[in-house]
Amino acid sequence: MQAELLIHAPWILPVDAADSQLDDHAIAVSEGRIQALLPSTEARASIEAQREIELPGHVLIPGLINAHTHAAMSLMRGLADDLPLMTWLHEHIWPAEQRWVDPAFVGDGTRLAVLEMLRGGVTCYNDMYFHPEVSAQVTAEAGMRAVIGMIVIDFPTGYAADADGYIAKGLALHERYRDHPLIQVAFAPHSPYTVSDTPLSRVRTLADQLEIPIHIHVHETRDEVTQSLRDHGQRPLARLDGLGLLDPALLAVHMTQLEDAEIERLAATGAHVVHCPESNLKLASGFCPLARLLDAGVNVALGTDGAASNNDLSMLGEMRTAALLAKGVSGSAAAVPASAALRMATINGARALGLDDEIGSLETGKAADIVAIDLGDAHTQPVYHPTSQLVYAASSHQVRQVWINGRQVLRDGAPTLIDTADTFARARTWGERLAASD
Ligand SMILES: [Zn+2]
């Protein structure tokens, strides 16, 4: 058999249905896809590869999927910390956005975020931000995969004047990326408290026609629920349900406030939850009942949220926090084991985005989105269980090689398609501008 690329490693975690661990195996890649997974000895005997790579001490995993972020907000990392959500939003983030967010800001911020995510083993992210056509372009140029949100919000910004304006711009973006190999487009109405019923209903209808997901913040805080009860006489999730939004196309982000009946309703409708534990902790938003959601059969993916509320875009860190927090919140050390955290950061994210036929696991026929992590460092030795080292001990600097659609986008820890020095210089310039006006 011929292959373009053959990668050998002592451990492969394919994140298949059986949570297998393959020791001393190889992955053969051709035309951007996984051609075979087989023992290295067999691969050496039977496969003639154009390029063969040995990665001793490394574990190979599917590319991590960051199921909720605002990539360009990387330029607001550390601008305003240690503040309650509404103070943080109203007094710092929204004023900075009104003053500074334009296509140049989104381009430079997204490039910094893409660089950070690739270095952390993230191969696909689900974004929600202004000027998404710029995010899409920057991401495609870096060889990265993304689901870019068509943001919808009631109030005017530098990007659009009203909900119809946002939707019109989003539809043009969708049309432009219709058959792109890396970029998909989804609806991203900001939240039930910033988008009224009419545009939400329109999003529902259009998402059905285009067969794309709807990505929205829901039940981020207790105040959001209280305000909805006052203004609409119902909880935000019930309001979305009434508008027909609860179905397998929905990605409900945060969900820190959940009653038993709501968990049952999510499970029954097939809606997905995106858990963002570090953002919820930092903004003291509350605790998503992760173990109960998983027990009920709800598909839960994992996201970092924006870098202004995390403050990094590390999915390795997010997996660890999710697994640890779930134990604390549920009172059970058995809750959300390492393998479940890894599933949330890979296949569950793919499923939530409707991309599980393509990505989320290392299986024959799927896209070759592959991450190699070097476990040969002090804090990941010795290796009893690679999944455990990955979730409970590894950090982003151990991510050494990343392939997306079979193309190498990170080599020996450095991006192959992004100018790192230029990206950092631009970030510093924006930092000086924002600091002067905050
Ligand atoms: Zn968010």
Residues whose N, C-alpha, C, O or C-beta is under 5 A from the ligand:
A	BS01	ZN	D305 G306
